[in-house]
Amino acid sequence: MSKIKVIITGATGMVGEGVLLECLQNENVAEVLMLNRRPFDLEHPKLKELIVTNFLEIEMFKDRLAGYDACFFCAGVSSIGMSEADYTRITYDTTMAVAKALAQVNPNMVFNFVTGALTDSNGKQMWQRVKGRTEDELMKLSFRGQYNFRPGFMKPVAGQKNVRWFFRPVIWIFPYLWPSRSLTLHEVGRAMVHAVTRGYHKQVLEISDIKALAG
């Protein structure tokens, strides 16, 4: 297919920024719209930005979201210290609000959701169940394609700004100690692009699937 136009959420976080930087250098991507809650200081010929302070109000911006081939939903928070209600509002409610709005204006798009390794709608941990429920509901929407990415440890892209301080000491060590549980954000970004341009035979992608699709 021709070059694609992509919407990315979460560019102010580590995963979203890494996927964004891969998209900006990927020859198969013509345009990227950052859907951000706050401004992100980055300029590039491919890049546009739309500020939406509350994703639950995304319906107000639907006219700005038409004409895109894919959404790479990388926004998210840690569940540590959060109640199930608050985590559900951020992880499930906002994701579904954006997805449903995009399904209406771009039914032929591909929606990629970054979830997490060990996600399970029947899991023992609260975050597993919330993310699992989100995956289940996304797969019911009428997109051309919908994929749920379950990465493990992700090595940042060179030059990233959004890498938390406590993460930096293990960036170079973890992939050598546990290569089967590690990815680079270049791989995650490439796999997301390939999900749009090539498709994949599974909707839930574990680490090995992401590596295979990135290749």
C-alpha positions as CSV (number, residue, x, y, z in Angstrom):
1,M,0.0,0.0,0.0
2,S,1.0,3.7,-0.3
3,K,2.6,5.5,2.6
4,I,0.4,5.7,5.7
5,K,-0.9,8.5,7.9
6,V,-0.7,7.6,11.6
7,I,-2.2,8.9,14.9
8,I,0.0,8.3,18.0
9,T,-1.1,8.8,21.6
10,G,1.4,8.8,24.5
11,A,4.3,10.6,22.8
12,T,5.1,12.3,26.1
13,G,5.8,8.8,27.6
14,M,8.6,6.4,26.9
15,V,6.8,3.9,24.7
16,G,4.9,6.5,22.7
17,E,8.0,8.6,22.1
18,G,10.0,5.6,20.9
19,V,7.2,4.5,18.5
20,L,7.0,8.1,17.3
21,L,10.7,8.4,16.6
22,E,10.6,5.1,14.6
23,C,7.6,6.4,12.6
24,L,9.3,9.7,11.8
25,Q,12.3,7.9,10.3
26,N,10.2,5.1,8.7
27,E,9.9,5.5,4.9
28,N,6.4,3.9,4.9
29,V,5.0,6.7,7.1
30,A,4.0,9.9,5.4
31,E,2.5,11.8,8.3
32,V,2.1,11.5,12.1
33,L,-0.5,13.3,14.3
34,M,0.4,13.3,18.0
35,L,-2.7,13.2,20.0
36,N,-1.4,14.7,23.3
37,R,-2.8,15.9,26.6
38,R,0.0,18.4,26.8
39,P,2.4,19.9,24.2
40,F,5.5,17.9,23.2
41,D,8.5,20.0,22.1
42,L,9.5,18.3,18.8
43,E,9.4,19.6,15.2
44,H,9.6,17.4,12.1
45,P,8.2,17.8,8.5
46,K,6.0,14.7,9.0
47,L,4.7,15.8,12.4
48,K,1.5,17.5,13.6
49,E,0.0,17.8,17.1
50,L,-3.5,18.0,18.4
51,I,-3.9,18.8,22.1
52,V,-6.9,17.0,23.8
53,T,-6.6,17.6,27.6
54,N,-9.3,15.0,28.3
55,F,-9.5,12.0,26.0
56,L,-13.1,11.3,27.2
57,E,-14.1,14.4,25.3
58,I,-12.5,13.2,22.0
59,E,-15.9,13.4,20.2
60,M,-15.4,17.2,20.1
61,F,-12.3,16.7,17.8
62,K,-13.6,14.1,15.4
63,D,-13.3,16.4,12.4
64,R,-9.6,16.6,13.0
65,L,-9.1,12.9,13.1
66,A,-10.5,11.9,9.7
67,G,-8.3,10.5,6.9
68,Y,-5.8,8.5,8.9
69,D,-4.8,4.9,8.3
70,A,-3.8,3.9,11.8
71,C,-3.8,4.7,15.4
72,F,-0.9,3.6,17.6
73,F,-2.3,3.9,21.1
74,C,0.7,4.0,23.4
75,A,-0.7,6.2,26.2
76,G,-0.9,4.6,29.7
77,V,0.1,4.7,33.3
78,S,1.4,2.4,36.0
79,S,-1.2,0.8,38.2
80,I,1.1,1.2,41.3
81,G,-0.8,3.1,44.0
82,M,-4.0,3.4,42.0
83,S,-7.4,2.2,42.8
84,E,-9.1,-0.1,40.3
85,A,-11.7,2.6,39.5
86,D,-9.0,5.2,38.7
87,Y,-6.9,2.8,36.7
88,T,-10.0,1.7,34.8
89,R,-10.9,5.3,33.9
90,I,-7.4,6.0,32.5
91,T,-6.7,2.6,30.9
92,Y,-10.1,1.4,29.7
93,D,-12.4,4.4,29.5
94,T,-10.1,6.7,27.7
95,T,-8.8,4.0,25.3
96,M,-12.3,3.0,24.4
97,A,-13.5,6.6,23.9
98,V,-10.7,7.3,21.4
99,A,-11.1,3.9,19.7
100,K,-14.9,4.3,19.3
101,A,-14.5,7.9,17.9
102,L,-11.9,6.7,15.4
103,A,-13.9,3.7,14.3
104,Q,-16.7,6.1,13.3
105,V,-14.5,8.5,11.3
106,N,-12.0,6.0,10.0
107,P,-13.6,2.5,9.9
108,N,-10.9,1.3,7.4
109,M,-8.0,2.1,9.8
110,V,-5.9,-0.2,12.0
111,F,-5.9,0.3,15.7
112,N,-2.8,-0.9,17.7
113,F,-3.1,-0.9,21.4
114,V,0.0,-1.2,23.7
115,T,-1.1,-3.4,26.5
116,G,1.5,-5.6,28.5
117,A,3.0,-9.0,28.9
118,L,0.9,-11.3,31.1
119,T,-2.3,-9.3,30.4
120,D,-5.3,-11.5,31.3
121,S,-9.0,-10.5,31.7
122,N,-9.2,-13.3,34.3
123,G,-5.9,-12.5,35.9
124,K,-5.2,-12.2,39.6
125,Q,-3.8,-8.7,39.4
126,M,-6.0,-5.7,38.9
127,W,-4.0,-4.3,36.0
128,Q,-4.2,-7.6,34.2
129,R,-8.0,-7.7,34.3
130,V,-8.4,-4.1,33.3
131,K,-6.0,-4.3,30.3
132,G,-7.5,-7.7,29.4
133,R,-11.0,-6.2,29.3
134,T,-9.7,-3.4,27.2
135,E,-8.2,-5.8,24.7
136,D,-11.5,-7.8,24.6
137,E,-13.6,-4.8,23.9
138,L,-11.3,-3.3,21.3
139,M,-11.4,-6.5,19.3
140,K,-15.2,-6.1,19.0
141,L,-14.9,-2.7,17.2
142,S,-15.3,-2.4,13.4
143,F,-11.8,-1.5,12.4
144,R,-10.1,-3.0,9.3
145,G,-7.5,-4.4,11.8
146,Q,-7.1,-4.3,15.5
147,Y,-3.9,-5.6,17.3
148,N,-2.9,-5.8,20.9
149,F,0.8,-5.5,21.6
150,R,2.1,-7.2,24.7
151,P,5.7,-6.1,24.9
152,G,8.1,-6.9,27.8
153,F,11.2,-4.8,28.5
154,M,11.6,-2.2,25.8
155,K,15.0,-0.6,25.1
156,P,14.5,3.1,24.3
157,V,15.4,4.7,21.0
158,A,18.6,6.8,20.9
159,G,17.9,10.4,21.8
160,Q,14.7,9.8,23.7
161,K,13.8,12.4,26.3
162,N,11.1,10.4,28.1
163,V,13.0,7.7,30.0
164,R,12.5,7.6,33.7
165,W,15.7,7.9,35.9
166,F,15.2,4.5,37.6
167,F,15.0,2.8,34.3
168,R,18.3,4.0,32.9
169,P,20.7,1.8,34.9
170,V,19.2,-1.4,33.4
171,I,18.7,-0.2,29.8
172,W,21.9,-1.9,28.5
173,I,21.9,-4.9,30.9
174,F,18.4,-6.4,30.7
175,P,18.4,-7.3,26.9
176,Y,21.6,-9.3,27.4
177,L,20.4,-11.1,30.5
178,W,16.8,-11.9,29.3
179,P,16.8,-11.5,25.5
180,S,13.6,-13.5,25.1
181,R,11.8,-10.9,27.2
182,S,13.3,-7.9,25.6
183,L,12.5,-5.7,22.6
184,T,13.7,-2.4,21.3
185,L,11.2,0.4,20.7
186,H,12.4,0.4,17.1
187,E,11.1,-3.1,16.8
188,V,7.8,-2.2,18.4
189,G,7.4,0.8,16.1
190,R,8.3,-1.2,13.0
191,A,5.9,-4.0,14.0
192,M,3.1,-1.4,14.4
193,V,3.8,0.0,10.9
194,H,3.9,-3.5,9.4
195,A,0.6,-4.4,11.1
196,V,-0.9,-1.7,8.9
197,T,0.9,-2.4,5.7
198,R,1.2,-6.2,5.9
199,G,-1.3,-7.4,8.6
200,Y,-0.7,-10.3,11.0
201,H,-2.4,-13.6,11.6
202,K,-3.0,-12.9,15.3
203,Q,-4.7,-10.0,17.1
204,V,-2.8,-10.5,20.4
205,L,0.9,-10.2,19.8
206,E,3.4,-11.5,22.4
207,I,7.1,-10.6,22.4
208,S,8.0,-13.3,19.8
209,D,5.1,-12.1,17.5
210,I,6.3,-8.4,17.7
211,K,9.8,-9.5,16.8
212,A,8.6,-11.5,13.9
213,L,6.3,-8.7,12.6
214,A,9.1,-6.2,13.0
215,G,11.5,-8.2,10.8
